[in-house]
Amino acid sequence: VPPSLPEWMRASRDIGKDFDQNARSNPKVNRGYALPDPSFIAAMTTPALRDAYIMVYLKLRHALHYRLSSPMFEPLSPTSWRDLLGIESFGNKPDSFVSQRRNDVQTKLMDCMKAGKLEGTIDLSKMGTATVLWRDQPLPNPLPQNVISEIFWELFEINFRYELVALDRLCYQ
């Protein structure tokens, strides 16, 4: 995870002083993420699991970025991102609760692709055989730290941009 700027750290510390975490949140505000939260991935208990989640993100990267411009876009909860990114690590037992949640997220992704007339461009059942590239280069296993940092930077930046646009919309409703 890239180091925080001192100004951001100070602002982040100060902004929470009057925050009441027990207060009800505004139901109009979707608290999901445009893309997976890199802090969640960075906090994985093992490097192998962290790398597996990153690899799934990279396999779906173009579809997920397209999804941001889709008229059907809606942010996903951390649980939904965990379900989607864990598709290769935890399998897809057909009758489990997690499987149902994962299928819901996959349906949302496929609906976005269908809305953009890109139906059939990705096949989630064949993800295990997909080649993973970063900056047009195949990735070794385990992932190099500099590549992980670049991917996290991208996720942080895109999520920040989405949050800024969402805040702007909320302020002008």
N, CA, C and O of each residue as an XYZ file, in Angstrom:
692
protein
N       0.855     -1.167      0.000
C       0.000      0.000      0.000
C       0.899      1.227      0.000
O       1.831      1.310      0.800
N       0.631      2.183     -0.891
C       1.473      3.383     -0.935
C       1.382      4.154      0.381
O       0.330      4.166      1.021
N       2.467      4.792      0.784
C       2.423      5.564      2.028
C       1.487      6.764      1.894
O       1.363      7.355      0.821
N       0.836      7.108      2.995
C      -0.091      8.249      2.992
C       0.691      9.551      3.088
O       1.757      9.618      3.699
N       0.132     10.577      2.471
C       0.714     11.909      2.598
C       0.429     12.437      4.001
O      -0.645     12.174      4.542
N       1.361     13.176      4.607
C       1.140     13.678      5.969
C      -0.146     14.503      6.101
O      -0.832     14.427      7.120
N      -0.473     15.294      5.066
C      -1.691     16.109      5.121
C      -2.935     15.229      5.175
O      -3.879     15.519      5.910
N      -2.928     14.136      4.382
C      -4.073     13.212      4.381
C      -4.189     12.508      5.726
O      -5.292     12.334      6.244
N      -3.067     12.105      6.289
C      -3.090     11.412      7.578
C      -3.664     12.334      8.655
O      -4.491     11.914      9.465
N      -3.222     13.585      8.656
C      -3.700     14.554      9.644
C      -5.194     14.820      9.445
O      -5.953     14.851     10.413
N      -5.612     15.011      8.207
C      -7.029     15.264      7.928
C      -7.878     14.053      8.292
O      -8.969     14.200      8.844
N      -7.388     12.875      7.990
C      -8.125     11.650      8.309
C      -8.284     11.501      9.820
O      -9.350     11.115     10.300
N      -7.247     11.801     10.553
C      -7.295     11.729     12.025
C      -8.280     12.759     12.581
O      -9.066     12.448     13.476
N      -8.238     13.981     12.051
C      -9.074     15.063     12.580
C     -10.541     14.925     12.205
O     -11.413     15.324     12.976
N     -10.825     14.373     11.047
C     -12.204     14.311     10.575
C     -13.059     13.387     11.426
O     -14.270     13.582     11.521
N     -12.459     12.401     12.035
C     -13.222     11.441     12.813
C     -13.485     11.846     14.252
O     -14.136     11.097     14.982
N     -13.011     12.988     14.679
C     -13.158     13.385     16.088
C     -14.611     13.497     16.515
O     -14.953     13.100     17.630
N     -15.469     14.022     15.664
C     -16.882     14.217     16.022
C     -17.780     13.157     15.390
O     -19.002     13.298     15.405
N     -17.196     12.107     14.839
C     -17.963     11.082     14.150
C     -18.652     10.163     15.151
O     -18.025      9.671     16.090
N     -19.941      9.936     14.946
C     -20.708      9.021     15.777
C     -21.007      7.776     14.954
O     -21.885      7.797     14.091
N     -20.289      6.702     15.214
C     -20.471      5.504     14.399
C     -21.793      4.814     14.670
O     -22.178      3.917     13.920
N     -22.500      5.208     15.722
C     -23.804      4.627     16.019
C     -24.951      5.379     15.358
O     -26.098      4.933     15.395
N     -24.639      6.516     14.757
C     -25.684      7.294     14.075
C     -26.130      6.557     12.812
O     -25.340      5.873     12.161
N     -27.400      6.709     12.487
C     -27.919      6.068     11.273
C     -27.333      6.743     10.048
O     -27.179      7.964      9.996
N     -27.012      5.920      9.069
C     -26.458      6.479      7.837
C     -27.594      6.884      6.903
O     -28.721      6.402      7.017
N     -27.273      7.763      5.999
C     -28.234      8.230      5.018
C     -28.546      7.084      4.062
O     -27.637      6.571      3.410
N     -29.820      6.665      3.962
C     -30.154      5.537      3.083
C     -29.939      5.838      1.602
O     -29.882      4.912      0.794
N     -29.819      7.109      1.231
C     -29.593      7.473     -0.171
C     -28.135      7.264     -0.585
O     -27.816      7.285     -1.773
N     -27.257      7.063      0.392
C     -25.831      6.939      0.109
C     -25.451      5.473      0.006
O     -25.614      4.712      0.961
N     -24.949      5.082     -1.142
C     -24.463      3.722     -1.340
C     -23.028      3.672     -0.831
O     -22.162      4.384     -1.341
N     -22.780      2.860      0.142
C     -21.470      2.811      0.776
C     -20.527      1.778      0.153
O     -19.533      1.394      0.770
N     -20.829      1.339     -1.037
C     -20.002      0.340     -1.688
C     -18.768      0.942     -2.330
O     -18.508      2.142     -2.235
N     -18.023      0.079     -2.980
C     -16.796      0.470     -3.659
C     -16.961      0.284     -5.156
O     -17.585     -0.677     -5.605
N     -16.395      1.213     -5.930
C     -16.421      1.102     -7.382
C     -15.597     -0.106     -7.819
O     -16.004     -0.864     -8.699
N     -14.449     -0.273     -7.202
C     -13.562     -1.414     -7.424
C     -13.175     -1.953     -6.053
O     -13.450     -1.302     -5.044
N     -12.553     -3.111     -5.988
C     -12.220     -3.663     -4.670
C     -11.343     -2.709     -3.860
O     -10.506     -1.994     -4.410
N     -11.551     -2.711     -2.554
C     -10.749     -1.882     -1.652
C      -9.370     -2.520     -1.500
O      -9.264     -3.637     -0.994
N      -8.315     -1.833     -1.926
C      -6.984     -2.430     -1.833
C      -6.546     -2.715     -0.397
O      -5.732     -3.609     -0.167
N      -7.071     -1.974      0.561
C      -6.727     -2.239      1.965
C      -7.200     -3.624      2.388
O      -6.529     -4.318      3.151
N      -8.360     -4.011      1.881
C      -8.895     -5.342      2.176
C      -7.969     -6.418      1.603
O      -7.669     -7.406      2.275
N      -7.524     -6.226      0.379
C      -6.646     -7.214     -0.255
C      -5.289     -7.234      0.438
O      -4.723     -8.304      0.658
N      -4.763     -6.064      0.785
C      -3.450     -5.978      1.433
C      -3.451     -6.655      2.802
O      -2.410     -7.124      3.264
N      -4.610     -6.706      3.447
C      -4.705     -7.280      4.792
C      -4.906     -8.798      4.789
O      -5.122     -9.392      5.845
N      -4.839     -9.426      3.619
C      -5.001    -10.882      3.544
C      -3.985    -11.562      4.457
O      -2.870    -11.074      4.637
N      -4.381    -12.679      5.022
C      -3.536    -13.370      5.999
C      -2.325    -14.045      5.362
O      -1.300    -14.223      6.021
N      -2.429    -14.418      4.102
C      -1.282    -15.056      3.441
C      -1.007    -14.377      2.103
O      -1.934    -13.930      1.427
N       0.260    -14.301      1.724
C       0.588    -13.721      0.417
C      -0.058    -14.488     -0.737
O      -0.428    -13.886     -1.745
N      -0.199    -15.808     -0.602
C      -0.796    -16.597     -1.690
C      -2.251    -16.204     -1.913
O      -2.691    -16.094     -3.058
N      -3.005    -15.991     -0.837
C      -4.407    -15.579     -0.966
C      -4.499    -14.163     -1.533
O      -5.340    -13.878     -2.386
N      -3.620    -13.279     -1.047
C      -3.581    -11.899     -1.580
C      -3.311    -11.930     -3.075
O      -3.990    -11.249     -3.844
N      -2.324    -12.716     -3.493
C      -1.990    -12.806     -4.913
C      -3.144    -13.392     -5.719
O      -3.395    -12.959     -6.843
N      -3.847    -14.373     -5.155
C      -4.988    -14.984     -5.860
C      -6.085    -13.950     -6.087
O      -6.671    -13.906     -7.169
N      -6.375    -13.117     -5.088
C      -7.392    -12.076     -5.248
C      -6.964    -11.051     -6.286
O      -7.779    -10.602     -7.092
N      -5.686    -10.678     -6.270
C      -5.179     -9.721     -7.258
C      -5.288    -10.309     -8.662
O      -5.658     -9.612     -9.606
N      -4.966    -11.590     -8.793
C      -5.028    -12.229    -10.114
C      -6.460    -12.242    -10.654
O      -6.671    -12.001    -11.842
N      -7.439    -12.519     -9.801
C      -8.839    -12.494    -10.248
C      -9.211    -11.073    -10.666
O      -9.861    -10.875    -11.692
N      -8.797    -10.079     -9.864
C      -9.072     -8.696    -10.245
C      -8.485     -8.399    -11.632
O      -9.151     -7.794    -12.473
N      -7.242     -8.826    -11.866
C      -6.601     -8.538    -13.150
C      -7.287     -9.270    -14.302
O      -7.366     -8.743    -15.412
N      -7.778    -10.468    -14.046
C      -8.493    -11.208    -15.091
C      -9.796    -10.511    -15.469
O     -10.226    -10.563    -16.622
N     -10.418     -9.860    -14.491
C     -11.695     -9.168    -14.726
C     -11.521     -7.664    -14.919
O     -12.503     -6.944    -15.096
N     -10.299     -7.197    -14.886
C     -10.003     -5.764    -14.857
C     -10.715     -4.966    -15.942
O     -11.347     -3.952    -15.647
N     -10.622     -5.405    -17.182
C     -11.225     -4.635    -18.275
C     -12.745     -4.605    -18.137
O     -13.369     -3.570    -18.373
N     -13.333     -5.717    -17.762
C     -14.793     -5.754    -17.578
C     -15.200     -4.880    -16.392
O     -16.214     -4.185    -16.458
N     -14.424     -4.907    -15.318
C     -14.755     -4.096    -14.138
C     -14.610     -2.608    -14.440
O     -15.410     -1.799    -13.970
N     -13.603     -2.247    -15.215
C     -13.438     -0.836    -15.588
C     -14.550     -0.407    -16.542
O     -15.054      0.712    -16.446
N     -14.935     -1.291    -17.462
C     -16.061     -0.978    -18.341
C     -17.329     -0.767    -17.513
O     -18.119      0.137    -17.782
N     -17.507     -1.621    -16.500
C     -18.687     -1.569    -15.643
C     -18.876     -0.168    -15.028
O     -20.006      0.260    -14.797
N     -17.776      0.534    -14.768
C     -17.854      1.869    -14.172
C     -18.582      2.861    -15.080
O     -19.185      3.821    -14.599
N     -18.524      2.630    -16.385
C     -19.180      3.550    -17.325
C     -20.562      3.061    -17.754
O     -21.241      3.719    -18.543
N     -20.968      1.929    -17.246
C     -22.253      1.351    -17.626
C     -23.403      2.100    -16.959
O     -23.265      2.551    -15.822
N     -24.535      2.241    -17.649
C     -25.696      2.874    -17.009
C     -26.245      2.030    -15.855
O     -27.012      2.531    -15.032
N     -25.860      0.767    -15.791
C     -26.344     -0.117    -14.733
C     -25.377     -0.181    -13.550
O     -25.575     -0.979    -12.633
N     -24.331      0.653    -13.562
C     -23.306      0.601    -12.519
C     -23.896      0.902    -11.151
O     -24.687      1.830    -10.985
N     -23.498      0.106    -10.189
C     -23.732      0.422     -8.786
C     -22.554     -0.137     -8.009
O     -22.059     -1.220     -8.321
N     -22.101      0.596     -6.998
C     -20.960      0.123     -6.211
C     -21.304     -1.185     -5.499
O     -22.469     -1.465     -5.217
N     -20.281     -1.974     -5.217
C     -20.472     -3.241     -4.530
C     -19.963     -3.152     -3.097
O     -19.007     -2.435     -2.802
N     -20.614     -3.885     -2.229
C     -20.206     -3.916     -0.823
C     -18.890     -4.677     -0.686
O     -18.522     -5.440     -1.580
N     -18.178     -4.478      0.424
C     -16.952     -5.260      0.643
C     -17.215     -6.770      0.595
O     -16.384     -7.528      0.096
N     -18.361     -7.202      1.109
C     -18.703     -8.625      1.073
C     -18.856     -9.111     -0.366
O     -18.397    -10.202     -0.705
N     -19.497     -8.309     -1.210
C     -19.659     -8.688     -2.610
C     -18.314     -8.788     -3.318
O     -18.088     -9.705     -4.108
N     -17.420     -7.839     -3.032
C     -16.098     -7.899     -3.641
C     -15.344     -9.143     -3.167
O     -14.675     -9.805     -3.960
N     -15.452     -9.458     -1.880
C     -14.795    -10.651     -1.345
C     -15.324    -11.910     -2.044
O     -14.555    -12.803     -2.400
N     -16.641    -11.967     -2.232
C     -17.246    -13.120     -2.904
C     -16.746    -13.246     -4.343
O     -16.407    -14.342     -4.790
N     -16.699    -12.130     -5.065
C     -16.286    -12.166     -6.462
C     -14.804    -12.498     -6.601
O     -14.435    -13.347     -7.413
N     -13.955    -11.842     -5.821
C     -12.518    -12.060     -5.948
C     -12.089    -13.430     -5.425
O     -11.022    -13.926     -5.786
N     -12.903    -14.035     -4.587
C     -12.580    -15.349     -4.045
C     -13.062    -16.495     -4.896
O     -12.995    -17.651     -4.477
N     -13.545    -16.198     -6.084
C     -14.163    -17.222     -6.932
C     -13.202    -18.378     -7.244
O     -13.626    -19.533     -7.285
N     -11.939    -18.088     -7.459
C     -10.985    -19.150     -7.763
C     -10.428    -19.795     -6.497
O     -10.100    -20.982     -6.503
N     -10.318    -19.037     -5.425
C      -9.730    -19.556     -4.188
C     -10.670    -20.484     -3.442
O     -10.231    -21.464     -2.840
N     -11.949    -20.183     -3.477
C     -12.896    -20.925     -2.647
C     -13.892    -21.743     -3.450
O     -14.818    -22.326     -2.886
N     -13.709    -21.789     -4.754
C     -14.594    -22.595     -5.581
C     -15.992    -22.022     -5.648
O     -16.229    -20.880     -5.254
N     -16.905    -22.815     -6.145
C     -18.271    -22.344     -6.330
C     -19.237    -23.480     -6.013
O     -19.877    -24.036     -6.906
N     -19.333    -23.819     -4.711
C     -20.266    -24.868     -4.294
C     -21.673    -24.399     -4.626
O     -22.084    -23.331     -4.172
N     -22.422    -25.172     -5.409
C     -23.687    -24.689     -5.960
C     -24.772    -24.358     -4.934
O     -25.626    -23.518     -5.217
N     -24.772    -24.978     -3.764
C     -25.875    -24.767     -2.831
C     -25.517    -23.922     -1.618
O     -26.291    -23.875     -0.662
N     -24.376    -23.259     -1.627
C     -23.967    -22.488     -0.449
C     -24.490    -21.059     -0.512
O     -24.811    -20.546     -1.584
N     -24.569    -20.425      0.656
C     -25.005    -19.039      0.760
C     -24.015    -18.116      0.037
O     -24.410    -17.188     -0.668
N     -22.723    -18.394      0.230
C     -21.692    -17.583     -0.437
C     -21.827    -17.734     -1.952
O     -21.665    -16.761     -2.688
N     -22.117    -18.929     -2.413
C     -22.301    -19.163     -3.847
C     -23.445    -18.301     -4.386
O     -23.342    -17.736     -5.475
N     -24.513    -18.206     -3.633
C     -25.653    -17.388     -4.066
C     -25.262    -15.909     -4.149
O     -25.618    -15.222     -5.106
N     -24.531    -15.427     -3.148
C     -24.077    -14.028     -3.174
C     -23.147    -13.803     -4.360
O     -23.250    -12.789     -5.051
N     -22.233    -14.755     -4.597
C     -21.303    -14.629     -5.709
C     -22.059    -14.615     -7.034
O     -21.729    -13.840     -7.931
N     -23.066    -15.464     -7.158
C     -23.871    -15.492     -8.377
C     -24.596    -14.167     -8.592
O     -24.738    -13.715     -9.728
N     -25.055    -13.546     -7.510
C     -25.707    -12.237     -7.618
C     -24.741    -11.191     -8.182
O     -25.108    -10.402     -9.054
N     -23.508    -11.194     -7.676
C     -22.506    -10.240     -8.156
C     -22.167    -10.522     -9.618
O     -22.040     -9.596    -10.419
N     -22.021    -11.801     -9.962
C     -21.722    -12.163    -11.347
C     -22.856    -11.745    -12.275
O     -22.615    -11.303    -13.398
N     -24.088    -11.886    -11.806
C     -25.237    -11.468    -12.607
C     -25.194     -9.969    -12.855
O     -25.460     -9.520    -13.970
N     -24.860     -9.182    -11.822
C     -24.740     -7.732    -11.993
C     -23.673     -7.401    -13.031
O     -23.874     -6.535    -13.884
N     -22.540     -8.093    -12.954
C     -21.464     -7.854    -13.905
C     -21.909     -8.210    -15.323
O     -21.660     -7.455    -16.263
N     -22.560     -9.346    -15.474
C     -23.029     -9.776    -16.799
C     -24.123     -8.851    -17.339
O     -24.185     -8.614    -18.545
N     -24.991     -8.323    -16.458
C     -26.016     -7.373    -16.893
C     -25.377     -6.098    -17.433
O     -25.856     -5.536    -18.418
N     -24.296     -5.636    -16.796
C     -23.579     -4.459    -17.297
C     -22.987     -4.747    -18.672
O     -23.041     -3.907    -19.570
N     -22.424     -5.938    -18.827
C     -21.835     -6.302    -20.113
C     -22.919     -6.384    -21.184
O     -22.719     -5.947    -22.318
N     -24.059     -6.943    -20.815
C     -25.170     -7.067    -21.764
C     -25.678     -5.686    -22.165
O     -25.980     -5.449    -23.335
N     -25.773     -4.766    -21.186
C     -26.257     -3.412    -21.481
C     -25.332     -2.702    -22.465
O     -25.781     -1.866    -23.249
N     -24.047     -3.031    -22.425
C     -23.089     -2.426    -23.338
C     -22.878     -3.230    -24.602
O     -21.938     -2.985    -25.358
N     -23.759     -4.190    -24.826
C     -23.684     -5.061    -26.001
C     -22.342     -5.804    -26.059
O     -21.799     -6.049    -27.137
N     -21.823     -6.154    -24.881
C     -20.568     -6.890    -24.791
C     -20.790     -8.293    -24.220
O     -19.868     -8.930    -23.711
N     -22.016     -8.745    -24.317
C     -22.363    -10.059    -23.799
C     -21.511    -11.130    -24.488
O     -21.337    -11.113    -25.707
N     -20.987    -12.055    -23.693
C     -20.183    -13.132    -24.238
C     -18.707    -12.804    -24.386
O     -17.935    -13.643    -24.851
N     -18.296    -11.593    -23.999
C     -16.884    -11.231    -24.140
C     -16.030    -11.814    -23.024
O     -14.815    -11.936    -23.178
N     -16.650    -12.178    -21.895
C     -15.913    -12.863    -20.834
C     -16.706    -14.092    -20.411
O     -17.937    -14.101    -20.420
N     -15.964    -15.124    -20.043
C     -16.572    -16.368    -19.590
C     -15.983    -16.683    -18.224
O     -14.845    -17.142    -18.126
N     -16.757    -16.438    -17.169
C     -16.258    -16.615    -15.815
C     -15.907    -18.066    -15.513
O     -15.106    -18.327    -14.615
N     -16.482    -19.006    -16.235
C     -16.177    -20.410    -15.987
C     -14.776    -20.795    -16.480
O     -14.248    -21.836    -16.090
N     -14.180    -19.967    -17.328
C     -12.854    -20.271    -17.877
C     -11.771    -19.346    -17.320
O     -10.699    -19.217    -17.911
N     -12.048    -18.711    -16.199
C     -11.078    -17.770    -15.644
C      -9.767    -18.431    -15.249
O      -8.708    -17.811    -15.343
N      -9.825    -19.681    -14.808
C      -8.617    -20.372    -14.361
C      -7.566    -20.501    -15.442
O      -6.379    -20.610    -15.135
N      -7.972    -20.492    -16.695
C      -7.029    -20.652    -17.808
C      -6.640    -19.317    -18.449
O      -5.837    -19.283    -19.382
N      -7.206    -18.230    -17.951
C      -6.922    -16.914    -18.545
C      -5.484    -16.482    -18.238
O      -4.983    -16.695    -17.134
N      -4.838    -15.878    -19.219
C      -3.503    -15.330    -19.030
C      -3.629    -13.988    -18.334
O      -4.462    -13.161    -18.706
N      -2.805    -13.775    -17.330
C      -2.861    -12.533    -16.564
C      -1.694    -11.651    -16.969
O      -0.532    -12.052    -16.904
N      -2.034    -10.438    -17.389
C      -1.016     -9.474    -17.801
C      -1.112     -8.217    -16.953
O      -2.195     -7.825    -16.517
N       0.026     -7.596    -16.727
C       0.069     -6.269    -16.123
C       1.068     -5.466    -16.941
O       2.233     -5.845    -17.067
N       0.606     -4.366    -17.489
C       1.413     -3.537    -18.382
C       1.959     -4.372    -19.553
O       3.122     -4.262    -19.942
N       1.057     -5.216    -20.097
C       1.339     -6.072    -21.248
C       2.417     -7.122    -20.999
O       2.992     -7.656    -21.948
N       2.692     -7.420    -19.749
C       3.680     -8.439    -19.404
C       3.021     -9.529    -18.560
O       2.242     -9.219    -17.659
N       3.320    -10.802    -18.837
C       2.777    -11.868    -17.978
C       3.374    -11.756    -16.579
O       4.511    -11.319    -16.408
N       2.596    -12.154    -15.594
C       3.028    -12.008    -14.203
C       3.582    -13.312    -13.643
O       3.019    -14.383    -13.870
N       4.683    -13.216    -12.913
C       5.227    -14.405    -12.252
C       4.446    -14.694    -10.966
O       3.672    -13.865    -10.485
N       4.668    -15.868    -10.438
C       4.057    -16.230     -9.162
C       5.182    -16.585     -8.207
O       5.959    -17.484     -8.529
N       5.322    -15.951     -7.066
C       4.458    -14.930     -6.484
C       4.659    -13.565     -7.161
O       5.652    -13.321     -7.847
N       3.679    -12.699     -6.937
C       3.726    -11.376     -7.560
C       4.825    -10.524     -6.940
O       4.984    -10.519     -5.719
N       5.585     -9.802     -7.759
C       6.609     -8.891     -7.225
C       5.957     -7.736     -6.456
O       4.868     -7.287     -6.815
N       6.613     -7.263     -5.417
C       6.063     -6.203     -4.578
C       5.799     -4.921     -5.369
O       4.809     -4.236     -5.114
N       6.669     -4.587     -6.323
C       6.453     -3.354     -7.084
C       5.182     -3.444     -7.937
O       4.501     -2.436     -8.125
N       4.855     -4.623     -8.450
C       3.632     -4.806     -9.232
C       2.411     -4.695     -8.317
O       1.421     -4.055     -8.670
N       2.486     -5.314     -7.150
C       1.385     -5.224     -6.185
C       1.127     -3.757     -5.833
O      -0.023     -3.321     -5.778
N       2.198     -3.004     -5.595
C       2.049     -1.579     -5.255
C       1.395     -0.804     -6.392
O       0.546      0.052     -6.143
N       1.774     -1.089     -7.633
C       1.172     -0.401     -8.781
C      -0.310     -0.730     -8.905
O      -1.116      0.150     -9.205
N      -0.673     -1.981     -8.679
C      -2.078     -2.390     -8.772
C      -2.885     -1.736     -7.657
O      -3.990     -1.248     -7.893
N      -2.341     -1.725     -6.450
C      -3.036     -1.069     -5.336
C      -3.201      0.425     -5.602
O      -4.246      1.002     -5.304
N      -2.164      1.046     -6.165
C      -2.246      2.472     -6.493
C      -3.406      2.716     -7.453
O      -4.188      3.648     -7.266
N      -3.514      1.873     -8.485
C      -4.606      2.014     -9.448
C      -5.960      1.889     -8.751
O      -6.858      2.696     -8.988
N      -6.108      0.886     -7.897
C      -7.380      0.687     -7.199
C      -7.716      1.871     -6.291
O      -8.851      2.347     -6.278
N      -6.723      2.343     -5.532
C      -6.953      3.506     -4.663
C      -7.373      4.714     -5.485
O      -8.317      5.416     -5.123
N      -6.679      4.958     -6.584
C      -6.961      6.143     -7.400
C      -8.355      6.085     -8.020
O      -9.092      7.070     -7.975
N      -8.718      4.955     -8.592
C     -10.034      4.855     -9.233
C     -11.146      4.940     -8.191
O     -12.158      5.600     -8.425
N     -10.972      4.284     -7.047
C     -11.978      4.382     -5.989
C     -12.096      5.818     -5.480
O     -13.198      6.293     -5.205
N     -10.952      6.514     -5.354
C     -10.996      7.908     -4.910
C     -11.757      8.771     -5.911
O     -12.571      9.606     -5.517
N     -11.502      8.577     -7.187
C     -12.210      9.352     -8.217
C     -13.715      9.090     -8.155
O     -14.523     10.013     -8.254
N     -14.074      7.818     -7.988
C     -15.495      7.488     -7.880
C     -16.109      8.170     -6.656
O     -17.190      8.751     -6.751
N     -15.434      8.105     -5.515
C     -15.967      8.711     -4.300
C     -16.122     10.224     -4.456
O     -17.078     10.810     -3.948
N     -15.187     10.845     -5.151
C     -15.266     12.284     -5.375
C     -16.487     12.633     -6.237
O     -17.202     13.591     -5.943
N     -16.719     11.863     -7.292
C     -17.890     12.082     -8.149
C     -19.176     11.807     -7.357
O     -20.146     12.557     -7.471
N     -19.184     10.744     -6.563
C     -20.371     10.414     -5.764
C     -20.659     11.510     -4.743
O     -21.819     11.855     -4.519
N     -19.623     12.055     -4.128
C     -19.800     13.158     -3.176
C     -20.348     14.390     -3.883
O     -21.225     15.075     -3.357
N     -19.834     14.670     -5.069
C     -20.317     15.807     -5.845
C     -21.811     15.644     -6.155
O     -22.590     16.586     -6.004
N     -22.198     14.442     -6.588
C     -23.615     14.187     -6.877
C     -24.471     14.375     -5.640
O     -25.545     14.974     -5.704
N     -23.997     13.867     -4.514
C     -24.751     13.959     -3.262
C     -24.925     15.427     -2.843
O     -25.983     15.817     -2.351
N     -23.889     16.221     -3.040
C     -23.964     17.639     -2.642
C     -24.935     18.434     -3.507
O     -25.464     19.451     -3.059
N     -25.178     17.988     -4.741
C     -26.028     18.752     -5.645
C     -27.370     18.096     -5.905
O     -28.037     18.425     -6.886
N     -27.784     17.163     -5.034
C     -29.113     16.566     -5.187
C     -30.164     17.430     -4.537
O     -31.347     17.089     -4.564
